[in-house]
Amino acid sequence: SVEDNVKKKYHNIFPSFKISYSDKGVNNSLSFSVRTQRPQLSYLNSKTYYQNRFMHQQGNPKLKPQTSYILQWISGYKFLNFTASYTRTDDFISSIFTNPEDGQNIIISTWDNFDKACFLRTTLNLRHTFNRWTSSLTLGFIKPYMKNEYKGTTTTYNKPNYYLSSNNYFKLPSDYTFSVNYYYNHGGSQRIFEFKPFQSLDIKIQKPFFNERLSVDIGAKDIFRKLKYEENAQFNNVRFYQIENYSPWNFFIDVIYRFNQQKVQYRGKSAARDEINRL
């Protein structure tokens, strides 16, 4: 039975420690922590859901919680911040593909525990304001270390992932704000899936009215129509390929009216603009 195969353990220890050091504007911290993550209830569902005549989706009530051991270093100086971490996760939870035991010619999408998965992550963030232009640039790198079997041979899911995120805000005359946001992802391995590169460019202009009670945003998302996820996976006896095409770009108009505008104490003016600038 399922109950006989699931280990029940109600006591665990999850220690953590952190060392911080600051000198001449340079901030450094080194931390280690142990964390657990339990599977979502939908992952544990034993029911089978029909997607099409070739694929069914199924939960796995035998899923175990995953436990992560995280070593992280954070360093910052003025507008520059750098983060590096190494994570080992035991009983790593991932979606997988399998075939039914009765030999039916269908694929079952479900979830299972890997023995372990390791991840090396680095992030570099720069944020600075040049007069009317505020820019934030993030460069990221993720190197996974996972393996399993595909048609009787060992296959790895170790391709690195690089990504870039650039957010730019321009303060224009008459209280207009123009923003340009760009995201690029090199692809690589994410769990058992391997992604091809994808990217997106969004633009928006914002204008407040009536002492910032009314805000109107007009913009467009993915103006070059590049937001398309192409992914494939090799697992057990299954080779999976899928395209999720979000590239049809769209315009949008947002109109927000604040009925109960909060005031900054002693100053008698709206705090909304200060909060927007802070964010």
LUMZA-613281 format. One record per residue (C-alpha): x, y, z. Coordinates in steps of 0.001 Angstrom, whole numbers. Example, Ala and Ser with C-alpha at 12.3 -4.5 7.8 and 13.67 -1.06 7.14 Angstrom:
2
xx/yy/zz
12300/-4500/7800 .
13670/-1060/7140 .
This chain:
279
xx/yy/zz
0/0/0 .
1010/3647/-337 .
1071/4044/3438 .
3584/1174/3787 .
5967/2730/1246 .
6040/6271/2628 .
8459/6947/5463 .
6841/8975/8201 .
9282/11165/10100 .
7983/13989/12241 .
11228/15350/13715 .
13941/17159/11773 .
16650/19700/12489 .
17222/22587/10057 .
20200/24613/11308 .
21383/27915/9847 .
24155/30401/10544 .
25376/33664/9057 .
28585/35705/9316 .
28602/39352/8177 .
31459/41803/7702 .
31543/45446/6565 .
34532/47658/5845 .
34842/50918/3881 .
31466/50529/2217 .
32001/46896/1233 .
29457/44507/2766 .
30008/40752/2858 .
28045/37896/4359 .
28501/34132/4344 .
25605/31892/5320 .
24679/28235/5498 .
21156/26906/5906 .
19163/23701/5672 .
15617/23943/4348 .
12820/21557/3500 .
10118/21859/865 .
7099/19609/852 .
5358/18629/-2387 .
2295/20555/-3443 .
-1031/18864/-2804 .
-1689/18640/-6556 .
1525/16602/-6927 .
243/14036/-4397 .
-3118/13501/-6102 .
-3522/9844/-7111 .
-6101/10628/-9807 .
-5369/10456/-13537 .
-6226/13423/-15782 .
-6816/12945/-19494 .
-4946/15496/-21641 .
-5241/13754/-25008 .
-5189/10187/-26328 .
-1394/10135/-26183 .
-764/11759/-22788 .
-2222/11531/-19284 .
-1233/13426/-16143 .
-982/11697/-12798 .
-10/12605/-9254 .
2356/10638/-7041 .
1209/10061/-3438 .
4627/8530/-2632 .
6474/11827/-3071 .
8826/12745/-237 .
9779/16259/900 .
13029/17575/-543 .
15804/18885/1705 .
18250/21576/538 .
21676/22469/1944 .
22575/26009/854 .
25937/27760/1116 .
25668/31416/45 .
28003/34407/-220 .
26634/37941/-717 .
28832/40969/-1411 .
27822/44564/-2075 .
29490/47895/-2768 .
27504/51041/-3569 .
25361/50204/-6632 .
26993/46793/-7192 .
25761/43533/-5638 .
27063/40014/-6185 .
25625/36709/-4963 .
27064/33200/-5299 .
25558/30033/-3887 .
25903/26277/-4014 .
22856/24126/-3255 .
22577/20393/-2794 .
19004/19078/-2701 .
18268/15527/-1559 .
15072/13853/-2823 .
14763/16607/-5437 .
11185/16867/-6759 .
10806/17109/-10533 .
8232/16388/-13195 .
9022/13242/-15215 .
7597/11095/-18017 .
6930/7377/-17923 .
4929/4618/-19633 .
2115/2641/-17988 .
2932/-832/-16705 .
181/-2458/-18796 .
2007/-1523/-22015 .
-477/1029/-23349 .
911/3314/-26035 .
567/6499/-23971 .
2848/8793/-21973 .
2185/9599/-18327 .
3343/12966/-16980 .
3906/12790/-13230 .
6327/13790/-10432 .
9078/11858/-8697 .
12037/12257/-6344 .
15588/12276/-7692 .
18251/11024/-5276 .
19920/14431/-5408 .
20400/17552/-7532 .
23058/20248/-7155 .
23026/23847/-8382 .
25735/26488/-8678 .
24237/29986/-8982 .
25778/33433/-9407 .
24036/36793/-9816 .
25508/40228/-10502 .
23226/43248/-10124 .
24004/46884/-10924 .
21549/49678/-10194 .
22271/53365/-10620 .
20511/56648/-11343 .
21914/59015/-13965 .
19941/62244/-13609 .
16529/61326/-15104 .
17506/57757/-16039 .
17416/54890/-13538 .
18883/51634/-14794 .
19045/48162/-13292 .
21064/45374/-14914 .
21108/41768/-13701 .
23395/39039/-15049 .
22770/35493/-13871 .
24305/32042/-14242 .
22893/28674/-13126 .
24755/25384/-13500 .
22684/22309/-12569 .
24057/18851/-11820 .
21460/16107/-12341 .
21426/12702/-13973 .
19093/9808/-14696 .
18622/7059/-17273 .
17287/7281/-20813 .
16794/4002/-22710 .
19137/2158/-20371 .
22035/4635/-20465 .
22925/7468/-18099 .
21925/10927/-19298 .
22770/14237/-17640 .
20863/17494/-17281 .
23880/19732/-16755 .
23718/22410/-19452 .
24326/25865/-17924 .
21760/28638/-18057 .
22696/32308/-18604 .
20216/35142/-18349 .
20173/38933/-18564 .
17551/41351/-17280 .
17654/45095/-17970 .
15083/47522/-16527 .
15274/51201/-17476 .
13123/54100/-16249 .
13203/57602/-17724 .
11602/60624/-16032 .
10236/62887/-18746 .
8776/66412/-18590 .
5176/66894/-17382 .
5608/63987/-14937 .
5665/61265/-17596 .
7662/58090/-16921 .
8890/55907/-19780 .
10195/52390/-19123 .
12006/49837/-21288 .
12464/46309/-19936 .
14432/43568/-21680 .
14945/39924/-20698 .
17152/37322/-22409 .
17545/33682/-21399 .
20174/31449/-22989 .
18148/28318/-22248 .
19999/25293/-20927 .
18820/22652/-18468 .
15908/23277/-16122 .
15072/20088/-14203 .
14834/17341/-16888 .
14023/19854/-19646 .
16435/21543/-22031 .
15319/24964/-23299 .
16358/26913/-26364 .
17094/30673/-26008 .
14184/33092/-25640 .
13814/36832/-25024 .
11284/39610/-24531 .
11246/43420/-24854 .
8498/45473/-23153 .
7850/49229/-23205 .
5489/51385/-21150 .
4673/55042/-20561 .
2970/56228/-17373 .
1271/59491/-16454 .
-342/60435/-13092 .
-3274/62865/-12811 .
-5221/64637/-10021 .
-2388/64739/-7513 .
-1481/61113/-8291 .
-4952/59772/-7555 .
-5346/58664/-11171 .
-2620/56746/-13012 .
-2714/55776/-16707 .
-275/53240/-18204 .
36/52491/-21923 .
2467/49865/-23159 .
3306/46881/-25319 .
4754/43492/-24387 .
7185/41401/-26428 .
7302/43873/-29297 .
9718/41691/-31339 .
7652/38508/-30805 .
10509/36420/-29397 .
8857/34964/-26290 .
8660/31339/-27371 .
9610/28388/-25165 .
11071/25430/-27069 .
11839/22549/-24734 .
12719/18875/-24959 .
13338/16133/-22436 .
14787/12613/-22412 .
13691/10441/-19523 .
13162/6672/-19092 .
11976/5553/-22546 .
10346/8863/-23469 .
11594/11714/-25634 .
9431/14813/-25189 .
9328/17966/-27324 .
7068/21000/-26884 .
6697/24577/-28120 .
4883/27158/-25984 .
4415/30177/-28201 .
3687/33412/-26337 .
5119/35568/-29120 .
1889/37281/-30315 .
2623/40657/-28771 .
-68/42833/-27283 .
-892/46392/-26276 .
-2375/47232/-22909 .
-3916/50235/-21134 .
-4167/50304/-17333 .
-6250/52950/-15551 .
-5950/53060/-11740 .
-7817/55433/-9443 .
-6951/55563/-5733 .
-9968/56546/-3623 .
-8239/56674/-246 .
-4835/58158/-922 .
-2504/57844/2051 .
-613/60943/3144 .
2924/61234/4419 .
2747/62314/8052 .
3614/65999/8614 .
4128/66644/4904 .
596/66479/3552 .
1445/64937/200 .
1165/61531/-1431 .
3731/58843/-659 .
3015/56976/-3890 .
5744/58673/-5913 .
8339/58085/-3185 .
7396/54418/-3071 .
7582/54073/-6862 .
11032/55672/-6893 .
12174/53421/-4060 .
11016/50293/-5876 .
